[in-house]
Amino acid sequence: MRAFMTLLREFAATHHSEIRRFFKAACIIVSLAVVLETAVFNFNHWRSLTWQTVTLDSRIDLPEAADGRFRISSVDNDIEFEHLGVPVHNVRLDFSWNQGAQNVPVKLWFTDDAHSTYFDDTEYTSGVPVTNIATNCDESEYLNLNSSGEIGKLRIEIGGDDTVYPLYLDGVSINAPEPFAFSMMRFMAALAVMTFAYAFRPRSGLYRISIKQHPHRSKIAAIGIVAVEVWLCSSFLFMGSNLVGVATSSYNAGSWDGVSLANTFEVGGDNAQQYAELAKSMAHGKLYLEEEPPNWLQNMEDPYDRGARDQLVKETGENYLWDVAYYDGHYYVYFGVVPVLLFYLPFYLATGANFPTAIGVLIAMAAFIAGISALLDRFARYHFKRVNLGLYLLLQMAVVVCSGTMYLLKFPTFYSLPIMLALAFSVWGLYFWMKGRMSRRPELLYFAGSLCMALVVGCRPQIVMLSFLAFPLFWRPFITEGHIKTAAGIRQFICLVAPYVLVLACVLGYNYARFGSLFDFGANYNLTVNDMTKRGMAVGRIAPALFAYFFQPPAATGVFPYLQPAPFDTTYLGQTVKEATFGGIFACLPLLWVLPFSGIALKMRIAQRKTRTIAGVVGVLLVSGVVIGIADAEVAGILQRYFADFSIMFLMAAVLVIFVLNENMTPGSALHALMLRVLPVAVFVGLAYTALLCLTAESGWWSDAYPWAHQALLETFQFWT
């Protein structure tokens, strides 16, 4: 302890001025965040302080409950006040707390000095929009009106088609001062934005810390950013509690068993238990699911015709499992088997319970964050001389957040797990390969890298395209320089190839045991929205997919969180499988706009080095990204989660191009200064887009399961309404 304190004092003495600047900047940023939260974000509180509340309870024509509250039903849900004759700044609907939480739509009409009658939407104008009030959120109860002068009549309609009646109202008032509310989430968001702006300003000290020359500082910073990102990802995942499948006395308490410290439970319905059910079957020596398909499905001439299936469901009343492979009278799981062997089967054998899929997604996400951070550090430290800590941190955040993985965390289901796990295996496989290339005895590293890359086949086969990076990485040493002709070279080559042989033998054998074919993964037998056995390949599907995946601008409104599903049109006269997407990666991630300059950057690199390894890596990444995007569209369709299949390829290529450009810029030059101004903005736009995408309401997410909680989130960030 004494030695540690001595080191701490020595560090403080050596870096006294830096520590002083750091704490000064931290104090200023925290103070500004406090000012924003207390003054700006609580704007409605301060402006309403002098308002005089007018209670309208005596004029409410609604039935009263025994305890004096007003009872709102589907019949009595309309309140009208006449002859108010005063300016009305806001209306407060004071919903009782001791009732079920829900989102209640509220529609207002009023007359004022500009309108002698109620007004609503017309061809050229919009009336007062429907707003939502969460019955357990005070902030949402205050509705700010924008009228012309005094209001004469005011009508309030409470509830809609999905409202659960009865509702209970404690009272209605106008011109009620809004209470002060300090939001820690809003405060932390402001703090994060200002910290980002300060840390990555053009004159930031982070740009003066060389990754190569200051290994200790840069490694501490890298570990720190990984820890923060894992914490944020965990917080986001657990926020969507309806998809987590873990219960304790204080979290998902309704599903807690009352005994265990924590227990698991099924989420997502019967069709979401495929991996868990496969683990049970494997434990009993079977490769198909134990649930028996209905007789009508087994007797169908074409069980893959959805329309025919739906008709028989209506006629028989017997349902079937959705999105599973049906073959020869049994249900199979066509998703990669590695997640089952890695998580579900061991967990089931140990506990007899289903492994919570969301936890697997989180584990894979943490592994991906650590792996991509180590991989970028490897490139920056050993293959480039001028990469600084600021540049590394910027690009690391961009790849982690913008690669589509955050959307997988938003929906941590069995659809997301194989993709997330494949990405984690891929980055660690590349890391071990890269580390092995500079090791005197690389055999174990090569074997570990190839094992990770090969396991991708058992997770998400598309992403195995990253294995083609082996050609630019190993062609020169093994082929051009003839290392493969040596005993050591043969041994190392075997270590590179053997894991692929072993894993492929297992996967192909697994395919043969199920479907009688080595190369049949079972996707064609999927009971889904279309007949996969007859889907085929169609050139007409490529152009709409490329546009949706790569170039479509995002659709937005003026209401937080702003993003809306992008419109989709096609001239392809056939069935297109399409879920909601929110813009192409080149339209939404400005960091990728550096890729058109790849040719210039790679020529610079080739002029500096005799090898063309970086050029080959960038080329393979770009081609792989395009091929996977087309393959996804042709085989399955256009879905938002599929962005994670290929976004990583383009982002990694962009990182390498930026590293090369940075290497060829003189520090302090006009071009270098321009990059330090443009790059943080480009990264921030991508981070902001992804954050908004994660908070956008979607069916099946937290916003759908707990709409009142999502409404409270909207109120937090729509502080001016």
PEDAUR-V165037 format. One record per backbone hydrogen bond with DSSP energy under -0.5 kcal/mol. CO is the residue of the C=O (numbers start at 1). NH is the residue of the N-H. E is the energy in kcal/mol with one decimal. If there is no record, write none. Layout:
BEGIN
co: (CO;CO)
nh: (NH;NH)
e: (E;E)
END
This chain:
BEGIN
co: (1;2;3;4;5;6;7;8;9;10;11;13;15;16;17;18;19;20;21;22;23;24;25;26;27;28;29;30;31;32;33;34;35;35;36;40;42;42;43;44;44;46;48;51;53;54;56;57;59;60;63;65;69;70;70;72;72;75;76;77;79;81;86;87;89;90;91;91;92;92;93;94;94;97;102;102;103;104;105;106;107;109;111;112;115;125;131;133;133;134;137;138;139;141;141;142;143;147;148;151;151;152;153;154;155;156;156;157;157;160;163;167;168;169;171;172;173;174;181;182;183;184;185;186;187;188;189;190;191;192;193;194;195;196;198;201;204;205;206;206;206;208;209;210;214;215;216;217;218;219;220;221;222;223;224;225;226;227;228;229;230;231;232;233;234;235;236;237;239;240;241;241;244;245;247;251;252;253;263;269;270;271;273;274;275;276;277;278;279;280;281;281;282;294;294;295;296;297;302;304;305;306;307;308;309;310;311;312;313;317;324;325;325;327;330;331;332;332;337;337;338;339;339;340;343;344;345;346;347;347;347;348;355;356;356;357;358;359;360;361;362;363;364;365;366;367;368;369;370;371;372;373;374;375;376;377;378;379;387;388;389;390;391;392;393;394;395;396;397;398;399;401;401;404;405;406;407;409;411;413;413;414;415;416;417;418;419;420;421;422;423;424;425;426;427;428;429;430;431;432;433;434;435;436;442;443;444;445;446;447;448;449;450;451;452;453;454;455;456;456;458;459;460;461;462;463;464;465;466;467;468;468;469;470;471;474;475;475;476;477;478;482;483;486;487;488;489;490;491;492;493;494;495;497;497;498;499;500;501;502;503;504;505;506;507;508;509;510;511;511;512;517;519;522;523;525;526;526;527;530;530;531;532;532;538;539;539;540;541;542;543;544;545;546;546;547;547;549;550;550;552;555;559;561;562;564;571;572;576;577;580;581;584;584;585;588;589;590;591;592;594;595;597;598;599;600;601;602;603;604;605;612;613;614;615;616;617;618;619;620;621;622;623;624;625;626;627;628;629;630;631;632;632;637;638;639;640;641;642;642;643;643;646;646;647;648;649;650;651;652;653;654;655;656;657;658;659;660;661;662;666;669;670;671;672;673;674;674;675;677;678;679;680;681;682;683;684;685;686;687;688;689;690;691;692;693;698;701;701;702;706;706;707;708;709;710;711;712;713;714;717;718;721)
nh: (5;6;7;8;9;10;11;12;13;14;15;16;19;20;21;22;23;24;25;26;27;28;29;30;31;32;33;34;35;36;37;38;39;40;41;43;45;46;47;48;178;49;51;53;55;174;59;60;61;62;71;68;65;72;169;166;167;77;73;158;156;154;151;89;145;175;93;143;94;173;95;170;171;99;104;135;105;133;159;131;157;155;152;115;112;122;106;104;135;137;140;141;142;93;143;144;91;149;113;85;86;84;111;81;109;79;158;107;159;163;165;72;96;70;94;56;92;54;183;184;187;188;189;190;191;192;193;194;195;196;197;198;199;200;201;204;207;208;209;389;390;210;389;214;218;219;220;221;222;223;224;225;226;227;228;229;230;231;232;233;234;235;236;237;238;239;240;240;241;243;244;245;358;265;263;248;255;256;247;272;273;274;277;278;279;280;281;282;283;284;284;286;285;297;298;299;300;300;305;306;309;310;311;312;313;314;315;316;317;319;527;327;332;330;327;289;325;334;340;341;342;343;344;345;347;348;349;350;351;352;353;352;357;359;360;361;362;363;364;365;366;367;368;369;370;371;372;373;374;375;376;377;378;379;380;381;382;383;211;392;393;394;395;396;397;398;399;400;401;402;403;404;406;408;409;410;411;412;413;416;417;418;419;420;421;422;423;424;425;426;427;428;429;430;431;432;433;434;435;436;437;438;438;439;446;447;448;449;450;451;452;453;454;455;456;456;457;458;459;460;338;336;463;464;465;466;467;468;469;470;471;472;473;474;475;478;479;480;481;483;484;485;486;490;491;492;493;494;495;496;497;498;499;500;501;502;503;504;505;506;507;508;509;510;511;512;513;514;515;517;516;520;521;525;526;326;528;532;323;528;532;534;535;536;541;542;543;544;545;546;547;548;549;550;551;551;552;585;586;587;584;564;562;563;557;555;573;574;578;638;640;566;587;588;589;590;592;593;594;595;597;598;601;602;603;604;605;606;607;608;609;616;617;618;619;620;621;622;623;624;625;626;627;628;629;630;631;632;633;634;635;636;637;639;579;642;643;644;645;646;646;647;649;650;651;652;653;654;655;656;657;658;659;660;661;662;663;664;664;665;669;673;674;675;676;677;677;678;679;681;682;683;684;685;686;687;688;689;690;691;692;693;694;695;696;696;701;704;705;706;709;710;711;712;713;714;715;716;717;718;719;721;144)
e: (-2.3;-2.0;-2.4;-2.4;-2.4;-2.4;-2.6;-2.3;-2.4;-2.4;-2.6;-0.7;-2.6;-2.2;-2.3;-2.4;-2.5;-2.0;-2.6;-2.7;-2.3;-2.0;-2.7;-2.6;-2.3;-2.5;-2.4;-2.3;-2.4;-2.8;-2.4;-2.8;-2.9;-0.9;-3.5;-1.6;-0.6;-1.8;-2.4;-1.1;-0.5;-0.8;-1.3;-0.6;-0.5;-2.5;-1.7;-1.6;-0.5;-1.0;-3.3;-1.8;-3.5;-0.5;-2.6;-0.7;-2.5;-1.0;-1.6;-2.9;-3.6;-2.8;-2.4;-0.6;-2.2;-2.1;-0.6;-3.0;-0.8;-1.9;-1.4;-3.3;-0.9;-2.1;-0.5;-2.2;-0.5;-2.2;-3.1;-2.6;-2.8;-2.9;-2.1;-1.0;-1.5;-2.5;-3.4;-3.0;-0.6;-2.2;-0.6;-1.7;-0.9;-1.9;-0.7;-0.7;-2.3;-0.9;-2.4;-1.3;-0.9;-3.1;-1.9;-3.5;-2.2;-3.0;-0.5;-2.5;-0.5;-1.1;-0.8;-3.2;-2.2;-2.9;-2.5;-2.8;-3.4;-2.5;-0.8;-0.7;-2.4;-2.7;-2.2;-2.3;-2.4;-2.6;-2.3;-2.3;-2.3;-2.4;-2.4;-2.4;-3.1;-2.1;-1.2;-2.1;-1.2;-1.5;-1.1;-0.7;-1.6;-0.8;-2.8;-2.0;-2.2;-2.2;-2.3;-2.4;-2.3;-2.6;-2.3;-2.6;-2.0;-2.3;-2.3;-2.4;-2.5;-2.1;-2.6;-2.7;-2.4;-2.4;-2.4;-2.6;-2.6;-1.2;-1.0;-0.7;-2.0;-2.1;-1.1;-0.7;-0.5;-1.7;-2.3;-3.1;-2.3;-1.4;-2.9;-1.3;-1.5;-0.5;-3.0;-2.4;-2.1;-1.7;-2.2;-2.9;-2.2;-1.0;-0.7;-2.9;-1.8;-0.7;-1.6;-1.8;-0.5;-0.8;-1.4;-0.8;-2.2;-3.0;-1.8;-1.9;-2.1;-1.8;-1.9;-2.7;-2.5;-0.5;-2.6;-0.5;-3.5;-1.5;-2.6;-2.7;-2.5;-0.6;-0.7;-1.8;-2.5;-2.6;-1.2;-3.1;-1.9;-2.7;-2.6;-1.9;-2.5;-0.5;-0.6;-2.1;-0.6;-0.9;-1.3;-2.1;-2.2;-2.6;-2.4;-2.3;-2.6;-2.3;-2.4;-2.7;-2.3;-2.5;-3.1;-1.8;-2.2;-2.5;-2.5;-2.1;-2.1;-2.2;-2.8;-2.7;-2.0;-2.0;-2.4;-2.4;-2.7;-2.1;-2.3;-2.6;-2.3;-1.9;-2.4;-2.4;-2.6;-2.3;-0.7;-0.5;-0.5;-1.1;-1.7;-1.6;-1.6;-0.7;-2.4;-0.7;-2.0;-0.7;-0.6;-2.8;-2.8;-2.0;-2.1;-2.0;-2.7;-2.2;-2.3;-1.8;-2.5;-2.5;-2.0;-2.5;-2.2;-2.8;-2.8;-2.4;-1.8;-0.5;-1.0;-1.7;-3.3;-2.7;-2.7;-2.7;-2.7;-2.3;-2.2;-2.4;-2.7;-2.1;-0.6;-0.7;-1.7;-0.8;-1.7;-1.9;-2.2;-1.0;-1.5;-1.5;-1.7;-2.0;-2.3;-1.8;-1.8;-2.0;-1.5;-0.6;-1.9;-2.5;-2.0;-2.1;-2.6;-1.8;-3.0;-1.9;-1.8;-1.7;-1.6;-2.5;-2.3;-2.5;-2.7;-2.4;-1.7;-1.6;-2.1;-3.2;-0.6;-0.7;-1.8;-2.7;-2.9;-2.8;-2.1;-1.9;-2.8;-3.1;-1.9;-2.2;-2.2;-2.4;-2.4;-1.2;-3.3;-0.6;-1.9;-0.8;-0.8;-1.3;-1.5;-2.7;-1.3;-0.5;-3.0;-0.6;-1.1;-1.2;-0.8;-0.5;-1.5;-1.6;-0.7;-0.6;-1.3;-2.8;-2.2;-2.5;-3.0;-2.1;-0.7;-1.3;-2.4;-2.1;-1.9;-0.6;-3.1;-2.5;-3.0;-2.6;-2.3;-0.8;-0.7;-1.9;-0.7;-2.5;-0.6;-3.1;-0.6;-1.7;-2.1;-0.6;-2.0;-1.9;-1.2;-1.9;-1.7;-2.3;-2.3;-3.0;-1.9;-1.8;-2.0;-2.7;-2.0;-1.3;-2.3;-2.4;-2.6;-2.7;-2.3;-2.6;-2.4;-2.4;-2.4;-2.6;-2.3;-1.9;-2.6;-2.7;-1.9;-2.3;-2.8;-2.9;-1.8;-2.5;-2.9;-2.6;-2.6;-0.7;-2.4;-0.8;-1.6;-1.4;-1.7;-0.6;-0.7;-2.5;-0.8;-1.3;-2.4;-2.4;-1.9;-2.3;-2.3;-2.1;-2.3;-2.5;-2.5;-2.3;-2.6;-2.9;-1.9;-1.1;-0.6;-1.2;-2.5;-2.6;-2.1;-2.0;-2.0;-0.9;-0.7;-2.6;-2.7;-0.7;-2.5;-2.6;-2.6;-2.4;-1.7;-2.5;-3.0;-2.6;-2.2;-2.4;-2.5;-2.4;-2.2;-1.1;-1.0;-0.5;-1.6;-1.3;-2.1;-3.3;-0.8;-1.8;-2.2;-1.7;-1.6;-2.2;-2.4;-1.6;-1.4;-2.3;-0.9;-1.3;-1.1)
END
